[in-house]
Amino acid sequence: MTDEQLALQAVREAQGILEEYLQPRPRNNERVILDRLVEVLERPELLVAINRMQRGL
């Protein structure tokens, strides 16, 4: 998977988590949502890919 594909996949996953959170229902799971977002956005392979893309600019 390319760096761009890894980044796009992470953005899609993060968007899905946020869409789920924004559904109209009682919210008492903010910490769970935050933990899920951090899990997606702090993946080591994603961080390396983003670093490589930034250096390529």
mmCIF entry with sequence, helices, sheets and N, C-alpha, C, O atoms, coordinates in Angstrom:
data_MODEL
# 
_entry.id   MODEL 
# 
_entity.id                         1 
_entity.type                       polymer 
_entity.pdbx_number_of_molecules   1 
# 
_entity_poly.entity_id                      1 
_entity_poly.type                           'polypeptide(L)' 
_entity_poly.nstd_linkage                   no 
_entity_poly.nstd_monomer                   no 
_entity_poly.pdbx_seq_one_letter_code       MTDEQLALQAVREAQGILEEYLQPRPRNNERVILDRLVEVLERPELLVAINRMQRGL 
_entity_poly.pdbx_seq_one_letter_code_can   MTDEQLALQAVREAQGILEEYLQPRPRNNERVILDRLVEVLERPELLVAINRMQRGL 
_entity_poly.pdbx_strand_id                 A 
# 
loop_
_entity_poly_seq.entity_id 
_entity_poly_seq.num 
_entity_poly_seq.mon_id 
_entity_poly_seq.hetero 
1 1  MET n 
1 2  THR n 
1 3  ASP n 
1 4  GLU n 
1 5  GLN n 
1 6  LEU n 
1 7  ALA n 
1 8  LEU n 
1 9  GLN n 
1 10 ALA n 
1 11 VAL n 
1 12 ARG n 
1 13 GLU n 
1 14 ALA n 
1 15 GLN n 
1 16 GLY n 
1 17 ILE n 
1 18 LEU n 
1 19 GLU n 
1 20 GLU n 
1 21 TYR n 
1 22 LEU n 
1 23 GLN n 
1 24 PRO n 
1 25 ARG n 
1 26 PRO n 
1 27 ARG n 
1 28 ASN n 
1 29 ASN n 
1 30 GLU n 
1 31 ARG n 
1 32 VAL n 
1 33 ILE n 
1 34 LEU n 
1 35 ASP n 
1 36 ARG n 
1 37 LEU n 
1 38 VAL n 
1 39 GLU n 
1 40 VAL n 
1 41 LEU n 
1 42 GLU n 
1 43 ARG n 
1 44 PRO n 
1 45 GLU n 
1 46 LEU n 
1 47 LEU n 
1 48 VAL n 
1 49 ALA n 
1 50 ILE n 
1 51 ASN n 
1 52 ARG n 
1 53 MET n 
1 54 GLN n 
1 55 ARG n 
1 56 GLY n 
1 57 LEU n 
# 
_struct_asym.id          A 
_struct_asym.entity_id   1 
# 
loop_
_struct_conf.conf_type_id 
_struct_conf.id 
_struct_conf.pdbx_PDB_helix_id 
_struct_conf.beg_label_comp_id 
_struct_conf.beg_label_asym_id 
_struct_conf.beg_label_seq_id 
_struct_conf.pdbx_beg_PDB_ins_code 
_struct_conf.end_label_comp_id 
_struct_conf.end_label_asym_id 
_struct_conf.end_label_seq_id 
_struct_conf.pdbx_end_PDB_ins_code 
_struct_conf.beg_auth_comp_id 
_struct_conf.beg_auth_asym_id 
_struct_conf.beg_auth_seq_id 
_struct_conf.end_auth_comp_id 
_struct_conf.end_auth_asym_id 
_struct_conf.end_auth_seq_id 
_struct_conf.pdbx_PDB_helix_class 
_struct_conf.details 
_struct_conf.pdbx_PDB_helix_length 
HELX_P HELX_P1 AA1 ASP A 3  ? TYR A 21 ? ASP A 3  TYR A 21 1 ? 19 
HELX_P HELX_P2 AA2 GLU A 30 ? LEU A 41 ? GLU A 30 LEU A 41 1 ? 12 
HELX_P HELX_P3 AA3 PRO A 44 ? ARG A 55 ? PRO A 44 ARG A 55 1 ? 12 
# 
_struct_conf_type.id          HELX_P 
_struct_conf_type.criteria    ? 
_struct_conf_type.reference   ? 
# 
loop_
_atom_site.group_PDB 
_atom_site.id 
_atom_site.type_symbol 
_atom_site.label_atom_id 
_atom_site.label_alt_id 
_atom_site.label_comp_id 
_atom_site.label_asym_id 
_atom_site.label_entity_id 
_atom_site.label_seq_id 
_atom_site.pdbx_PDB_ins_code 
_atom_site.Cartn_x 
_atom_site.Cartn_y 
_atom_site.Cartn_z 
_atom_site.occupancy 
_atom_site.B_iso_or_equiv 
_atom_site.pdbx_formal_charge 
_atom_site.auth_seq_id 
_atom_site.auth_comp_id 
_atom_site.auth_asym_id 
_atom_site.auth_atom_id 
_atom_site.pdbx_PDB_model_num 
ATOM 1   N N  . MET A 1 1  ? 0.844   -1.180 0.000  1.00 0.00 ? 1  MET A N  1 
ATOM 2   C CA . MET A 1 1  ? 0.000   0.000  0.000  1.00 0.00 ? 1  MET A CA 1 
ATOM 3   C C  . MET A 1 1  ? 0.887   1.240  0.000  1.00 0.00 ? 1  MET A C  1 
ATOM 4   O O  . MET A 1 1  ? 1.872   1.310  0.735  1.00 0.00 ? 1  MET A O  1 
ATOM 5   N N  . THR A 1 2  ? 0.535   2.207  -0.821 1.00 0.00 ? 2  THR A N  1 
ATOM 6   C CA . THR A 1 2  ? 1.340   3.432  -0.890 1.00 0.00 ? 2  THR A CA 1 
ATOM 7   C C  . THR A 1 2  ? 1.066   4.323  0.320  1.00 0.00 ? 2  THR A C  1 
ATOM 8   O O  . THR A 1 2  ? 0.096   4.127  1.053  1.00 0.00 ? 2  THR A O  1 
ATOM 9   N N  . ASP A 1 3  ? 1.941   5.298  0.508  1.00 0.00 ? 3  ASP A N  1 
ATOM 10  C CA . ASP A 1 3  ? 1.753   6.256  1.603  1.00 0.00 ? 3  ASP A CA 1 
ATOM 11  C C  . ASP A 1 3  ? 0.421   6.978  1.452  1.00 0.00 ? 3  ASP A C  1 
ATOM 12  O O  . ASP A 1 3  ? -0.304  7.172  2.428  1.00 0.00 ? 3  ASP A O  1 
ATOM 13  N N  . GLU A 1 4  ? 0.106   7.370  0.235  1.00 0.00 ? 4  GLU A N  1 
ATOM 14  C CA . GLU A 1 4  ? -1.146  8.089  -0.012 1.00 0.00 ? 4  GLU A CA 1 
ATOM 15  C C  . GLU A 1 4  ? -2.354  7.208  0.294  1.00 0.00 ? 4  GLU A C  1 
ATOM 16  O O  . GLU A 1 4  ? -3.350  7.682  0.840  1.00 0.00 ? 4  GLU A O  1 
ATOM 17  N N  . GLN A 1 5  ? -2.265  5.936  -0.057 1.00 0.00 ? 5  GLN A N  1 
ATOM 18  C CA . GLN A 1 5  ? -3.361  5.014  0.226  1.00 0.00 ? 5  GLN A CA 1 
ATOM 19  C C  . GLN A 1 5  ? -3.540  4.817  1.725  1.00 0.00 ? 5  GLN A C  1 
ATOM 20  O O  . GLN A 1 5  ? -4.666  4.764  2.220  1.00 0.00 ? 5  GLN A O  1 
ATOM 21  N N  . LEU A 1 6  ? -2.423  4.707  2.448  1.00 0.00 ? 6  LEU A N  1 
ATOM 22  C CA . LEU A 1 6  ? -2.500  4.581  3.909  1.00 0.00 ? 6  LEU A CA 1 
ATOM 23  C C  . LEU A 1 6  ? -3.165  5.805  4.529  1.00 0.00 ? 6  LEU A C  1 
ATOM 24  O O  . LEU A 1 6  ? -4.013  5.677  5.412  1.00 0.00 ? 6  LEU A O  1 
ATOM 25  N N  . ALA A 1 7  ? -2.780  6.986  4.065  1.00 0.00 ? 7  ALA A N  1 
ATOM 26  C CA . ALA A 1 7  ? -3.351  8.220  4.594  1.00 0.00 ? 7  ALA A CA 1 
ATOM 27  C C  . ALA A 1 7  ? -4.837  8.305  4.264  1.00 0.00 ? 7  ALA A C  1 
ATOM 28  O O  . ALA A 1 7  ? -5.644  8.672  5.119  1.00 0.00 ? 7  ALA A O  1 
ATOM 29  N N  . LEU A 1 8  ? -5.198  7.972  3.046  1.00 0.00 ? 8  LEU A N  1 
ATOM 30  C CA . LEU A 1 8  ? -6.598  8.018  2.645  1.00 0.00 ? 8  LEU A CA 1 
ATOM 31  C C  . LEU A 1 8  ? -7.434  7.029  3.440  1.00 0.00 ? 8  LEU A C  1 
ATOM 32  O O  . LEU A 1 8  ? -8.548  7.352  3.851  1.00 0.00 ? 8  LEU A O  1 
ATOM 33  N N  . GLN A 1 9  ? -6.920  5.847  3.658  1.00 0.00 ? 9  GLN A N  1 
ATOM 34  C CA . GLN A 1 9  ? -7.635  4.852  4.450  1.00 0.00 ? 9  GLN A CA 1 
ATOM 35  C C  . GLN A 1 9  ? -7.868  5.363  5.879  1.00 0.00 ? 9  GLN A C  1 
ATOM 36  O O  . GLN A 1 9  ? -8.958  5.201  6.428  1.00 0.00 ? 9  GLN A O  1 
ATOM 37  N N  . ALA A 1 10 ? -6.854  5.970  6.468  1.00 0.00 ? 10 ALA A N  1 
ATOM 38  C CA . ALA A 1 10 ? -6.985  6.493  7.829  1.00 0.00 ? 10 ALA A CA 1 
ATOM 39  C C  . ALA A 1 10 ? -8.029  7.608  7.889  1.00 0.00 ? 10 ALA A C  1 
ATOM 40  O O  . ALA A 1 10 ? -8.823  7.669  8.827  1.00 0.00 ? 10 ALA A O  1 
ATOM 41  N N  . VAL A 1 11 ? -8.026  8.484  6.892  1.00 0.00 ? 11 VAL A N  1 
ATOM 42  C CA . VAL A 1 11 ? -9.014  9.570  6.861  1.00 0.00 ? 11 VAL A CA 1 
ATOM 43  C C  . VAL A 1 11 ? -10.418 8.987  6.739  1.00 0.00 ? 11 VAL A C  1 
ATOM 44  O O  . VAL A 1 11 ? -11.339 9.433  7.422  1.00 0.00 ? 11 VAL A O  1 
ATOM 45  N N  . ARG A 1 12 ? -10.582 8.001  5.879  1.00 0.00 ? 12 ARG A N  1 
ATOM 46  C CA . ARG A 1 12 ? -11.900 7.369  5.732  1.00 0.00 ? 12 ARG A CA 1 
ATOM 47  C C  . ARG A 1 12 ? -12.365 6.738  7.040  1.00 0.00 ? 12 ARG A C  1 
ATOM 48  O O  . ARG A 1 12 ? -13.523 6.884  7.430  1.00 0.00 ? 12 ARG A O  1 
ATOM 49  N N  . GLU A 1 13 ? -11.459 6.039  7.713  1.00 0.00 ? 13 GLU A N  1 
ATOM 50  C CA . GLU A 1 13 ? -11.813 5.417  8.993  1.00 0.00 ? 13 GLU A CA 1 
ATOM 51  C C  . GLU A 1 13 ? -12.184 6.472  10.026 1.00 0.00 ? 13 GLU A C  1 
ATOM 52  O O  . GLU A 1 13 ? -13.160 6.314  10.759 1.00 0.00 ? 13 GLU A O  1 
ATOM 53  N N  . ALA A 1 14 ? -11.404 7.545  10.084 1.00 0.00 ? 14 ALA A N  1 
ATOM 54  C CA . ALA A 1 14 ? -11.687 8.623  11.031 1.00 0.00 ? 14 ALA A CA 1 
ATOM 55  C C  . ALA A 1 14 ? -13.033 9.268  10.721 1.00 0.00 ? 14 ALA A C  1 
ATOM 56  O O  . ALA A 1 14 ? -13.800 9.575  11.633 1.00 0.00 ? 14 ALA A O  1 
ATOM 57  N N  . GLN A 1 15 ? -13.323 9.474  9.437  1.00 0.00 ? 15 GLN A N  1 
ATOM 58  C CA . GLN A 1 15 ? -14.613 10.041 9.057  1.00 0.00 ? 15 GLN A CA 1 
ATOM 59  C C  . GLN A 1 15 ? -15.762 9.119  9.486  1.00 0.00 ? 15 GLN A C  1 
ATOM 60  O O  . GLN A 1 15 ? -16.799 9.590  9.955  1.00 0.00 ? 15 GLN A O  1 
ATOM 61  N N  . GLY A 1 16 ? -15.576 7.826  9.327  1.00 0.00 ? 16 GLY A N  1 
ATOM 62  C CA . GLY A 1 16 ? -16.600 6.870  9.746  1.00 0.00 ? 16 GLY A CA 1 
ATOM 63  C C  . GLY A 1 16 ? -16.847 6.931  11.242 1.00 0.00 ? 16 GLY A C  1 
ATOM 64  O O  . GLY A 1 16 ? -17.992 6.867  11.689 1.00 0.00 ? 16 GLY A O  1 
ATOM 65  N N  . ILE A 1 17 ? -15.785 7.053  12.013 1.00 0.00 ? 17 ILE A N  1 
ATOM 66  C CA . ILE A 1 17 ? -15.922 7.158  13.465 1.00 0.00 ? 17 ILE A CA 1 
ATOM 67  C C  . ILE A 1 17 ? -16.676 8.434  13.829 1.00 0.00 ? 17 ILE A C  1 
ATOM 68  O O  . ILE A 1 17 ? -17.556 8.412  14.690 1.00 0.00 ? 17 ILE A O  1 
ATOM 69  N N  . LEU A 1 18 ? -16.334 9.544  13.177 1.00 0.00 ? 18 LEU A N  1 
ATOM 70  C CA . LEU A 1 18 ? -17.019 10.811 13.458 1.00 0.00 ? 18 LEU A CA 1 
ATOM 71  C C  . LEU A 1 18 ? -18.480 10.770 13.021 1.00 0.00 ? 18 LEU A C  1 
ATOM 72  O O  . LEU A 1 18 ? -19.343 11.305 13.717 1.00 0.00 ? 18 LEU A O  1 
ATOM 73  N N  . GLU A 1 19 ? -18.771 10.149 11.888 1.00 0.00 ? 19 GLU A N  1 
ATOM 74  C CA . GLU A 1 19 ? -20.157 10.020 11.442 1.00 0.00 ? 19 GLU A CA 1 
ATOM 75  C C  . GLU A 1 19 ? -20.974 9.231  12.458 1.00 0.00 ? 19 GLU A C  1 
ATOM 76  O O  . GLU A 1 19 ? -22.110 9.587  12.770 1.00 0.00 ? 19 GLU A O  1 
ATOM 77  N N  . GLU A 1 20 ? -20.383 8.165  12.965 1.00 0.00 ? 20 GLU A N  1 
ATOM 78  C CA . GLU A 1 20 ? -21.062 7.366  13.995 1.00 0.00 ? 20 GLU A CA 1 
ATOM 79  C C  . GLU A 1 20 ? -21.330 8.215  15.239 1.00 0.00 ? 20 GLU A C  1 
ATOM 80  O O  . GLU A 1 20 ? -22.414 8.155  15.818 1.00 0.00 ? 20 GLU A O  1 
ATOM 81  N N  . TYR A 1 21 ? -20.347 8.994  15.637 1.00 0.00 ? 21 TYR A N  1 
ATOM 82  C CA . TYR A 1 21 ? -20.482 9.844  16.816 1.00 0.00 ? 21 TYR A CA 1 
ATOM 83  C C  . TYR A 1 21 ? -21.576 10.894 16.630 1.00 0.00 ? 21 TYR A C  1 
ATOM 84  O O  . TYR A 1 21 ? -22.287 11.224 17.579 1.00 0.00 ? 21 TYR A O  1 
ATOM 85  N N  . LEU A 1 22 ? -21.711 11.416 15.417 1.00 0.00 ? 22 LEU A N  1 
ATOM 86  C CA . LEU A 1 22 ? -22.664 12.492 15.159 1.00 0.00 ? 22 LEU A CA 1 
ATOM 87  C C  . LEU A 1 22 ? -24.102 12.013 14.977 1.00 0.00 ? 22 LEU A C  1 
ATOM 88  O O  . LEU A 1 22 ? -25.004 12.830 14.795 1.00 0.00 ? 22 LEU A O  1 
ATOM 89  N N  . GLN A 1 23 ? -24.321 10.722 15.022 1.00 0.00 ? 23 GLN A N  1 
ATOM 90  C CA . GLN A 1 23 ? -25.686 10.209 14.934 1.00 0.00 ? 23 GLN A CA 1 
ATOM 91  C C  . GLN A 1 23 ? -26.490 10.719 16.130 1.00 0.00 ? 23 GLN A C  1 
ATOM 92  O O  . GLN A 1 23 ? -25.978 10.779 17.248 1.00 0.00 ? 23 GLN A O  1 
ATOM 93  N N  . PRO A 1 24 ? -27.752 11.087 15.891 1.00 0.00 ? 24 PRO A N  1 
ATOM 94  C CA . PRO A 1 24 ? -28.574 11.610 16.991 1.00 0.00 ? 24 PRO A CA 1 
ATOM 95  C C  . PRO A 1 24 ? -28.951 10.509 17.991 1.00 0.00 ? 24 PRO A C  1 
ATOM 96  O O  . PRO A 1 24 ? -29.854 9.706  17.754 1.00 0.00 ? 24 PRO A O  1 
ATOM 97  N N  . ARG A 1 25 ? -28.252 10.505 19.074 1.00 0.00 ? 25 ARG A N  1 
ATOM 98  C CA . ARG A 1 25 ? -28.522 9.570  20.178 1.00 0.00 ? 25 ARG A CA 1 
ATOM 99  C C  . ARG A 1 25 ? -27.778 10.076 21.404 1.00 0.00 ? 25 ARG A C  1 
ATOM 100 O O  . ARG A 1 25 ? -26.889 10.921 21.291 1.00 0.00 ? 25 ARG A O  1 
ATOM 101 N N  . PRO A 1 26 ? -28.133 9.569  22.556 1.00 0.00 ? 26 PRO A N  1 
ATOM 102 C CA . PRO A 1 26 ? -27.438 10.016 23.769 1.00 0.00 ? 26 PRO A CA 1 
ATOM 103 C C  . PRO A 1 26 ? -25.932 9.753  23.661 1.00 0.00 ? 26 PRO A C  1 
ATOM 104 O O  . PRO A 1 26 ? -25.499 8.700  23.194 1.00 0.00 ? 26 PRO A O  1 
ATOM 105 N N  . ARG A 1 27 ? -25.160 10.729 24.102 1.00 0.00 ? 27 ARG A N  1 
ATOM 106 C CA . ARG A 1 27 ? -23.699 10.600 24.032 1.00 0.00 ? 27 ARG A CA 1 
ATOM 107 C C  . ARG A 1 27 ? -23.118 10.471 25.426 1.00 0.00 ? 27 ARG A C  1 
ATOM 108 O O  . ARG A 1 27 ? -23.180 11.391 26.241 1.00 0.00 ? 27 ARG A O  1 
ATOM 109 N N  . ASN A 1 28 ? -22.567 9.332  25.666 1.00 0.00 ? 28 ASN A N  1 
ATOM 110 C CA . ASN A 1 28 ? -21.841 9.135  26.919 1.00 0.00 ? 28 ASN A CA 1 
ATOM 111 C C  . ASN A 1 28 ? -20.563 8.357  26.644 1.00 0.00 ? 28 ASN A C  1 
ATOM 112 O O  . ASN A 1 28 ? -19.959 7.774  27.544 1.00 0.00 ? 28 ASN A O  1 
ATOM 113 N N  . ASN A 1 29 ? -20.168 8.364  25.375 1.00 0.00 ? 29 ASN A N  1 
ATOM 114 C CA . ASN A 1 29 ? -19.012 7.563  24.983 1.00 0.00 ? 29 ASN A CA 1 
ATOM 115 C C  . ASN A 1 29 ? -17.924 8.396  24.318 1.00 0.00 ? 29 ASN A C  1 
ATOM 116 O O  . ASN A 1 29 ? -17.206 7.904  23.447 1.00 0.00 ? 29 ASN A O  1 
ATOM 117 N N  . GLU A 1 30 ? -17.803 9.643  24.723 1.00 0.00 ? 30 GLU A N  1 
ATOM 118 C CA . GLU A 1 30 ? -16.807 10.509 24.103 1.00 0.00 ? 30 GLU A CA 1 
ATOM 119 C C  . GLU A 1 30 ? -15.400 9.932  24.211 1.00 0.00 ? 30 GLU A C  1 
ATOM 120 O O  . GLU A 1 30 ? -14.612 10.019 23.269 1.00 0.00 ? 30 GLU A O  1 
ATOM 121 N N  . ARG A 1 31 ? -15.097 9.355  25.337 1.00 0.00 ? 31 ARG A N  1 
ATOM 122 C CA . ARG A 1 31 ? -13.751 8.792  25.541 1.00 0.00 ? 31 ARG A CA 1 
ATOM 123 C C  . ARG A 1 31 ? -13.508 7.625  24.587 1.00 0.00 ? 31 ARG A C  1 
ATOM 124 O O  . ARG A 1 31 ? -12.405 7.479  24.059 1.00 0.00 ? 31 ARG A O  1 
ATOM 125 N N  . VAL A 1 32 ? -14.507 6.809  24.366 1.00 0.00 ? 32 VAL A N  1 
ATOM 126 C CA . VAL A 1 32 ? -14.375 5.678  23.443 1.00 0.00 ? 32 VAL A CA 1 
ATOM 127 C C  . VAL A 1 32 ? -14.122 6.188  22.030 1.00 0.00 ? 32 VAL A C  1 
ATOM 128 O O  . VAL A 1 32 ? -13.265 5.661  21.320 1.00 0.00 ? 32 VAL A O  1 
ATOM 129 N N  . ILE A 1 33 ? -14.870 7.216  21.620 1.00 0.00 ? 33 ILE A N  1 
ATOM 130 C CA . ILE A 1 33 ? -14.694 7.797  20.289 1.00 0.00 ? 33 ILE A CA 1 
ATOM 131 C C  . ILE A 1 33 ? -13.289 8.369  20.157 1.00 0.00 ? 33 ILE A C  1 
ATOM 132 O O  . ILE A 1 33 ? -12.611 8.131  19.157 1.00 0.00 ? 33 ILE A O  1 
ATOM 133 N N  . LEU A 1 34 ? -12.853 9.115  21.153 1.00 0.00 ? 34 LEU A N  1 
ATOM 134 C CA . LEU A 1 34 ? -11.508 9.696  21.120 1.00 0.00 ? 34 LEU A CA 1 
ATOM 135 C C  . LEU A 1 34 ? -10.447 8.605  21.046 1.00 0.00 ? 34 LEU A C  1 
ATOM 136 O O  . LEU A 1 34 ? -9.487  8.729  20.285 1.00 0.00 ? 34 LEU A O  1 
ATOM 137 N N  . ASP A 1 35 ? -10.605 7.554  21.817 1.00 0.00 ? 35 ASP A N  1 
ATOM 138 C CA . ASP A 1 35 ? -9.647  6.449  21.787 1.00 0.00 ? 35 ASP A CA 1 
ATOM 139 C C  . ASP A 1 35 ? -9.600  5.796  20.410 1.00 0.00 ? 35 ASP A C  1 
ATOM 140 O O  . ASP A 1 35 ? -8.524  5.440  19.930 1.00 0.00 ? 35 ASP A O  1 
ATOM 141 N N  . ARG A 1 36 ? -10.755 5.638  19.773 1.00 0.00 ? 36 ARG A N  1 
ATOM 142 C CA . ARG A 1 36 ? -10.797 5.045  18.439 1.00 0.00 ? 36 ARG A CA 1 
ATOM 143 C C  . ARG A 1 36 ? -10.104 5.936  17.422 1.00 0.00 ? 36 ARG A C  1 
ATOM 144 O O  . ARG A 1 36 ? -9.367  5.449  16.565 1.00 0.00 ? 36 ARG A O  1 
ATOM 145 N N  . LEU A 1 37 ? -10.340 7.246  17.515 1.00 0.00 ? 37 LEU A N  1 
ATOM 146 C CA . LEU A 1 37 ? -9.677  8.178  16.600 1.00 0.00 ? 37 LEU A CA 1 
ATOM 147 C C  . LEU A 1 37 ? -8.162  8.151  16.784 1.00 0.00 ? 37 LEU A C  1 
ATOM 148 O O  . LEU A 1 37 ? -7.416  8.126  15.805 1.00 0.00 ? 37 LEU A O  1 
ATOM 149 N N  . VAL A 1 38 ? -7.716  8.157  18.012 1.00 0.00 ? 38 VAL A N  1 
ATOM 150 C CA . VAL A 1 38 ? -6.277  8.112  18.289 1.00 0.00 ? 38 VAL A CA 1 
ATOM 151 C C  . VAL A 1 38 ? -5.687  6.813  17.751 1.00 0.00 ? 38 VAL A C  1 
ATOM 152 O O  . VAL A 1 38 ? -4.599  6.811  17.175 1.00 0.00 ? 38 VAL A O  1 
ATOM 153 N N  . GLU A 1 39 ? -6.400  5.721  17.938 1.00 0.00 ? 39 GLU A N  1 
ATOM 154 C CA . GLU A 1 39 ? -5.918  4.432  17.445 1.00 0.00 ? 39 GLU A CA 1 
ATOM 155 C C  . GLU A 1 39 ? -5.704  4.465  15.933 1.00 0.00 ? 39 GLU A C  1 
ATOM 156 O O  . GLU A 1 39 ? -4.713  3.935  15.432 1.00 0.00 ? 39 GLU A O  1 
ATOM 157 N N  . VAL A 1 40 ? -6.624  5.082  15.216 1.00 0.00 ? 40 VAL A N  1 
ATOM 158 C CA . VAL A 1 40 ? -6.515  5.173  13.759 1.00 0.00 ? 40 VAL A CA 1 
ATOM 159 C C  . VAL A 1 40 ? -5.394  6.128  13.350 1.00 0.00 ? 40 VAL A C  1 
ATOM 160 O O  . VAL A 1 40 ? -4.572  5.797  12.496 1.00 0.00 ? 40 VAL A O  1 
ATOM 161 N N  . LEU A 1 41 ? -5.364  7.301  13.956 1.00 0.00 ? 41 LEU A N  1 
ATOM 162 C CA . LEU A 1 41 ? -4.457  8.358  13.507 1.00 0.00 ? 41 LEU A CA 1 
ATOM 163 C C  . LEU A 1 41 ? -3.030  8.233  14.033 1.00 0.00 ? 41 LEU A C  1 
ATOM 164 O O  . LEU A 1 41 ? -2.128  8.908  13.537 1.00 0.00 ? 41 LEU A O  1 
ATOM 165 N N  . GLU A 1 42 ? -2.819  7.388  15.018 1.00 0.00 ? 42 GLU A N  1 
ATOM 166 C CA . GLU A 1 42 ? -1.479  7.225  15.584 1.00 0.00 ? 42 GLU A CA 1 
ATOM 167 C C  . GLU A 1 42 ? -0.854  5.879  15.222 1.00 0.00 ? 42 GLU A C  1 
ATOM 168 O O  . GLU A 1 42 ? 0.098   5.442  15.869 1.00 0.00 ? 42 GLU A O  1 
ATOM 169 N N  . ARG A 1 43 ? -1.382  5.227  14.198 1.00 0.00 ? 43 ARG A N  1 
ATOM 170 C CA . ARG A 1 43 ? -0.783  3.965  13.759 1.00 0.00 ? 43 ARG A CA 1 
ATOM 171 C C  . ARG A 1 43 ? 0.643   4.232  13.288 1.00 0.00 ? 43 ARG A C  1 
ATOM 172 O O  . ARG A 1 43 ? 0.885   5.167  12.525 1.00 0.00 ? 43 ARG A O  1 
ATOM 173 N N  . PRO A 1 44 ? 1.580   3.412  13.743 1.00 0.00 ? 44 PRO A N  1 
ATOM 174 C CA . PRO A 1 44 ? 2.982   3.650  13.369 1.00 0.00 ? 44 PRO A CA 1 
ATOM 175 C C  . PRO A 1 44 ? 3.191   3.723  11.861 1.00 0.00 ? 44 PRO A C  1 
ATOM 176 O O  . PRO A 1 44 ? 3.923   4.590  11.382 1.00 0.00 ? 44 PRO A O  1 
ATOM 177 N N  . GLU A 1 45 ? 2.563   2.830  11.109 1.00 0.00 ? 45 GLU A N  1 
ATOM 178 C CA . GLU A 1 45 ? 2.768   2.846  9.659  1.00 0.00 ? 45 GLU A CA 1 
ATOM 179 C C  . GLU A 1 45 ? 2.205   4.117  9.029  1.00 0.00 ? 45 GLU A C  1 
ATOM 180 O O  . GLU A 1 45 ? 2.743   4.602  8.033  1.00 0.00 ? 45 GLU A O  1 
ATOM 181 N N  . LEU A 1 46 ? 1.132   4.660  9.596  1.00 0.00 ? 46 LEU A N  1 
ATOM 182 C CA . LEU A 1 46 ? 0.570   5.909  9.095  1.00 0.00 ? 46 LEU A CA 1 
ATOM 183 C C  . LEU A 1 46 ? 1.502   7.078  9.405  1.00 0.00 ? 46 LEU A C  1 
ATOM 184 O O  . LEU A 1 46 ? 1.730   7.935  8.551  1.00 0.00 ? 46 LEU A O  1 
ATOM 185 N N  . LEU A 1 47 ? 2.032   7.113  10.604 1.00 0.00 ? 47 LEU A N  1 
ATOM 186 C CA . LEU A 1 47 ? 2.943   8.194  10.985 1.00 0.00 ? 47 LEU A CA 1 
ATOM 187 C C  . LEU A 1 47 ? 4.190   8.197  10.098 1.00 0.00 ? 47 LEU A C  1 
ATOM 188 O O  . LEU A 1 47 ? 4.669   9.258  9.697  1.00 0.00 ? 47 LEU A O  1 
ATOM 189 N N  . VAL A 1 48 ? 4.706   7.022  9.800  1.00 0.00 ? 48 VAL A N  1 
ATOM 190 C CA . VAL A 1 48 ? 5.874   6.924  8.912  1.00 0.00 ? 48 VAL A CA 1 
ATOM 191 C C  . VAL A 1 48 ? 5.503   7.403  7.514  1.00 0.00 ? 48 VAL A C  1 
ATOM 192 O O  . VAL A 1 48 ? 6.262   8.142  6.886  1.00 0.00 ? 48 VAL A O  1 
ATOM 193 N N  . ALA A 1 49 ? 4.340   6.986  7.026  1.00 0.00 ? 49 ALA A N  1 
ATOM 194 C CA . ALA A 1 49 ? 3.902   7.381  5.688  1.00 0.00 ? 49 ALA A CA 1 
ATOM 195 C C  . ALA A 1 49 ? 3.733   8.895  5.595  1.00 0.00 ? 49 ALA A C  1 
ATOM 196 O O  . ALA A 1 49 ? 4.162   9.508  4.617  1.00 0.00 ? 49 ALA A O  1 
ATOM 197 N N  . ILE A 1 50 ? 3.120   9.494  6.593  1.00 0.00 ? 50 ILE A N  1 
ATOM 198 C CA . ILE A 1 50 ? 2.924   10.947 6.588  1.00 0.00 ? 50 ILE A CA 1 
ATOM 199 C C  . ILE A 1 50 ? 4.267   11.669 6.637  1.00 0.00 ? 50 ILE A C  1 
ATOM 200 O O  . ILE A 1 50 ? 4.463   12.674 5.954  1.00 0.00 ? 50 ILE A O  1 
ATOM 201 N N  . ASN A 1 51 ? 5.175   11.159 7.435  1.00 0.00 ? 51 ASN A N  1 
ATOM 202 C CA . ASN A 1 51 ? 6.508   11.755 7.509  1.00 0.00 ? 51 ASN A CA 1 
ATOM 203 C C  . ASN A 1 51 ? 7.193   11.710 6.146  1.00 0.00 ? 51 ASN A C  1 
ATOM 204 O O  . ASN A 1 51 ? 7.807   12.689 5.720  1.00 0.00 ? 51 ASN A O  1 
ATOM 205 N N  . ARG A 1 52 ? 7.086   10.577 5.469  1.00 0.00 ? 52 ARG A N  1 
ATOM 206 C CA . ARG A 1 52 ? 7.693   10.466 4.133  1.00 0.00 ? 52 ARG A CA 1 
ATOM 207 C C  . ARG A 1 52 ? 7.053   11.431 3.155  1.00 0.00 ? 52 ARG A C  1 
ATOM 208 O O  . ARG A 1 52 ? 7.744   12.056 2.350  1.00 0.00 ? 52 ARG A O  1 
ATOM 209 N N  . MET A 1 53 ? 5.732   11.556 3.222  1.00 0.00 ? 53 MET A N  1 
ATOM 210 C CA . MET A 1 53 ? 5.037   12.483 2.308  1.00 0.00 ? 53 MET A CA 1 
ATOM 211 C C  . MET A 1 53 ? 5.439   13.924 2.588  1.00 0.00 ? 53 MET A C  1 
ATOM 212 O O  . MET A 1 53 ? 5.619   14.709 1.657  1.00 0.00 ? 53 MET A O  1 
ATOM 213 N N  . GLN A 1 54 ? 5.580   14.278 3.855  1.00 0.00 ? 54 GLN A N  1 
ATOM 214 C CA . GLN A 1 54 ? 5.975   15.645 4.208  1.00 0.00 ? 54 GLN A CA 1 
ATOM 215 C C  . GLN A 1 54 ? 7.377   15.958 3.716  1.00 0.00 ? 54 GLN A C  1 
ATOM 216 O O  . GLN A 1 54 ? 7.638   17.064 3.245  1.00 0.00 ? 54 GLN A O  1 
ATOM 217 N N  . ARG A 1 55 ? 8.276   15.000 3.821  1.00 0.00 ? 55 ARG A N  1 
ATOM 218 C CA . ARG A 1 55 ? 9.656   15.213 3.359  1.00 0.00 ? 55 ARG A CA 1 
ATOM 219 C C  . ARG A 1 55 ? 9.700   15.352 1.842  1.00 0.00 ? 55 ARG A C  1 
ATOM 220 O O  . ARG A 1 55 ? 10.602  15.995 1.304  1.00 0.00 ? 55 ARG A O  1 
ATOM 221 N N  . GLY A 1 56 ? 8.745   14.762 1.159  1.00 0.00 ? 56 GLY A N  1 
ATOM 222 C CA . GLY A 1 56 ? 8.717   14.808 -0.300 1.00 0.00 ? 56 GLY A CA 1 
ATOM 223 C C  . GLY A 1 56 ? 8.202   16.106 -0.850 1.00 0.00 ? 56 GLY A C  1 
ATOM 224 O O  . GLY A 1 56 ? 8.275   16.330 -2.058 1.00 0.00 ? 56 GLY A O  1 
ATOM 225 N N  . LEU A 1 57 ? 7.671   16.991 0.011  1.00 0.00 ? 57 LEU A N  1 
ATOM 226 C CA . LEU A 1 57 ? 7.122   18.266 -0.477 1.00 0.00 ? 57 LEU A CA 1 
ATOM 227 C C  . LEU A 1 57 ? 8.208   19.219 -0.879 1.00 0.00 ? 57 LEU A C  1 
ATOM 228 O O  . LEU A 1 57 ? 7.922   20.335 -1.311 1.00 0.00 ? 57 LEU A O  1 
# 
